[in-house]
Amino acid sequence: MTSIRCHSHTAVPQHHSDSDSDSDSDSEMAVNKLLSVALLLICHTRALFGDKVRGFVVGGQDAPTGSWPWMVHFNITSDGRHTWRCGGTILDNYWILTAAHCWDRKLKPYLPMSVAWFGTNQLQEENVHRMGVYMVVTHSRYQAVDKGFINDIALVKLQGKMNFSQFVHPVSLPCVDHVFTSSSECWLTGWGNIGNNVPLPDPEVLQQVKIPIIPHRVCEKHHPGLTPQQLCAGDMAGGKDACEGDYGGPLMCHGDAGFVQVGITSSGGCGLPGQVGIYTKVSRYLTFINDYVPPRRKNRC
C-alpha cells in the first residue's frame, strides 16, 4: 500500500509492503508517481481549491477528535487544476460510500489524481492518511434532474487497504425496516461551507451539527420532485444545513445500537431560511451496497 503525507508542505510518498524484495512493478511505480503529483498539488497549492470548493457545515461546531472515525474527505480533480471536494464514509478496508454526483461523468473526474483523506479530524494535520482512488461504481439509475439528483449514491474503491484504528473505523448502516423521524437524534458532519463562498478557516476541523429529519409530506411542499428514496433534514428557519463541500458525507442518526448512517448528503440549502438538505436514503440501497461490499456482521438486521 502507498500512502502520502505532507511534511513542511512537501508531498512524501510512503511505501508499505509485506515483502522486502524488489518486486514493485512498473505499474505500481506509475501509480505512485501520479499520487505524488496529486499530493504536490494539494500540499503546495491550496489556492487550487478556492472558495468555491472549500467549506464547512453551516451552523456547526468543531467535532471532538475521533468522534466520527468513518469520515472521508475527497479531493477530486479532472486535470490537476480544476478540483472539487466531497465527503464519504468508510464501509470496509477498501470501499467508501458517497454521492454519485461527485463523480458525474460530465465533470470528467480523473481517478489517478483524485485522493481520499481519512483518519483525521482536521485537514491541515500532517499525519492525515491519504490514498488514491482505484474505481468508482455509481448507481445505474443515477440522474441529474432540474433541482438536484436522484439515486445519488456511489461506491469508491481505494488503491490500497485502510487499516482500522481508533481514528479509522467503518460506519454502521441501517436496516431496511429502521424508521427515523423528527424526534430522532441526527447529526450532519463534514468539511463543507458555512455559507455561500464562505470557507472553513485553517486548520479545517471537521464540523458537526445536530439537525432534525423533516417529515416527507412537509418537505414535498418545498421540493415537489422528492422521491421515496430521499429524505429531508435541517432547520426550516435556516442556520443549520449542509452546503457545498459536504456532499457525499453522512447524515447520522442514533438508533438502538448506536449511530447509523441514515442518509448521504445530496444537496443543501446552505442555511438559508426555507431551504433544507436533501439526502439519499441509505436503507433503500442496501442491495446495491451489498453487491460490492458484503455486510460485516451477518444477520444484524
N, C-alpha and C positions, 0 to 999 in steps of 0.2 A: 504494500500500500504506500502511496505517496501523499503526504500532507505538506502544506506550505505555510510558513509562519512569517510575519513581518517583524524584522528586528531593525530598529532605528530607521524605519521607513524603507527597508530593503526586503524584497521577497526572497526567501531562502527555502529551496525545496528540501524536504526531509524524507529520506528513503527508508522504508521499513520492509524487511524481508525475513522469511523463515529460514533462509539459507545464506551462507557467506560466499557462495560460488558466484562466478561471473556469468550468470545465466540470463541477465537482463536482455530482452530482445530489442531490436531496433524500434519496434512499435511502442514499447514502453518508454524508450528514450524520447521518442517524438511527443508522446503524451505529456511527459514531464516538462519538456521544453515549452509546450503550449500552456501548461499550467503556470510555469514560471512567468511567461509573458503576461498572462491574465492577472496574476498577483502583483506584478510590477505596475501594471496599470492602476490597480486598486490601491496599492501602498503609496505610490509616488504621486498619483494624480487624482485625488479625491474630488477635484473640481469636475471630473468627468460625470459624476453622478448628479450634480446640480440640484437646485431647489426643487425641480420638477419631480425628481425621483427619490429624494431623501425624505425622512419624516419620522413622526411618531403618533401613536394612538391619541385621538382627540379627548381631552379631559382626563388623561391618565396620570399615573404616578409611577415612580420607579419600582420595578418588581424586585423583591428580595432575591439575592443570588441563589440559584438552584431551585427556585420555586416552580419553574416551568421547564424541566430539563429536556423536553421533546421539541423545543422551539428550534426552527431552522430559518436562516436568512439566506436568500438567493441574490446574488449579483449576476444578472443575465445580460448578455450582450449579443448584438448582431454582427459587429465587426471590430470590437475593441474600443470604439468611440461612442457609439450610441448604446446606452446602458440603462437598464431599469431594475427596480427592486421588487421582490415579492417575499412572502413568508411561506412556511411549511411546517410539517410536524413529522417526527420520526416514527415510522411504523415497525421497522426491524433494523438489522445491521446494515442493510443496503438500500432500503426503499423509504421514500419521503412522500407524504400526502400533501397536495397543494391544489391550486386553481388552474384549470386548463387555459384560461385566457392569458395567464402569464407566459404561456408557451405557444400562443397563437401563431400559426404558420405565416400570417401576414406580417408579423413582427420579425420574421426570419431569425429566430434565436440560433446562435452558433454554439452548440453544446461544448466543444473542446475548450472554449474560453469562458464558459459560464461556470460559476463557482458557488458551492453551498458552504455556509458558515454555521457551525454548531458548537455546542458545549461552552457557551459563553453567555454572560448577562449583558455585556456591553461590547459593541462592535469594534471599538478602538482599543481593545485589550490585545496585547502582543501574543498571548498564548491561545488565542481562539483557533479552533480546528477548522481547516478549510480543505475541501475536496472537490474535484471536478465531477461533472455530470456525464454519465455514460449513455443514458437513454431516457426518453420521456414517452409515457403512454397516456394520451388524452382520451377521454370518453368518446366513443364512436358517434354519439349524438350531441356532442358539444356544439353550441351555436351562439354566435354573437347576434343579439336582437337589438331592437331600437334603443332601449334604455338599460341594457345590461347583457346578461349571458344566461343560458340555460344549460343544464348538465355540465356545470362549470367545475369539473373535477379532473385531476390528473395525478399520475404516479411518476415519480422521478427516481431512477436508479443511479446510484453513485458509482464512481470508478473503483472504489475500494470499500473496505469494511469499516464501519463505525464501531469502535469498542465502547461498550456501555460502562458508565461510571455514575457517580453521584450527580454529575452535570450533563450526562448524555444518557437518555432513557426513553424508551418507546412510549407513545401515547396510548391510552385505552380508548377503545371505540364503543359506541352504544350498541345495544341490541335492537333488533327490528321493532320490538314492541315497547321500547322505552319511550316514555312521554315526559316532555319538559314543557313547563308553562311559564306564565309571567311571575309566578311565585317561586320559581326555581332560582337557585344561586348560580349566576352565569357570569363569566369573565371573558373579556376580549384582551388578547395580548399581541404585541407586535412592535415593530420599529417604524411605523408609518407616520404620516404628517399630523401635526396638531391643528392644522387648518390648511386652507389653500396656499400652497407655496411657502409654508412656514416649516422649516426643517427642525429636526431634533438636534440640539446642540451636542457637541462633544462632551463626554466620551460615548454618546449614543447608547444610553442604558435602556434595556428592554422595558417597555411600558405595559401597565395593566390597568384595566378599568372595569368596574362592575356595572353590567347593563342588564336590563330585563328583556325577556322574549316578548314580542308583541303578538297578540292574537292574530291568526291568519286573516280573519274577516276584517279586522281593523286595518291591517297592512294593505289588503287588497284595494281599499279605497284610495290609497296613495300610489299603489303600484298595481294597476289593473291586470297586468300580464303575469302576476305572481303564480307560480305553479305549485302543485303539492310537494314537489321535490325541493322547495325553497322555504326559508323562514326568515322572519324579520326580527331584529333586535336593536335596541338603542333607546335613546331618550327623545320622545317626540318634541319636547321643549327645546331640544338642542343641547350641545355642550359635551356629550359623551357618545363617541361614534368611531367607526373605522374610517380611514382615509387612505390616500394614495401611499403605497409602500406596505400597507397591512395585508393586501390581497393575497390569498393563498394561505394565510395564517388561520389559527383556530378560534372558534367560539367554544369555550369550555364550560360545562355545567356540572354541578355537584349532584351525584346520584347516591344510591345505597352503598356502592363500593368505592366511592371517591369520585374524582373528576374524570369525565369522559368528553371526547370531542364531539359535540353535537353538530357543529357547523364548520364550513370552510368559507372564509370571508371572500365574497364575490364582488361586492361593491359597497360603497359607503357614502354617507351624506356629509362627511367631514364636519359633523357637529352643527350643521345648520338647522334651525327650527323647522319642524315638519318633515325633515329628511332622516331616514334611518338606514342602517346597514342591511344588505341582503346577503343571506348565507345559503350555501348548498347544504342540504340536509343529509348528513353523513349516513344515517340509518337506512336511507333509500338506495345506497350504493354499496352495501356490504358485499354483494355478489361480485361486483366489478373489482373491488379491492382484493377480495379473497382469491380471485382468479390469478392474481400475480403475487400476492403476499399472503401465504397461509396464516390462519389465526394462531397466535402464540399459545393461547390456552384453549384446549378442546372443551366443548360443551359449557362455556362460561355463560352463555345466554340461555 
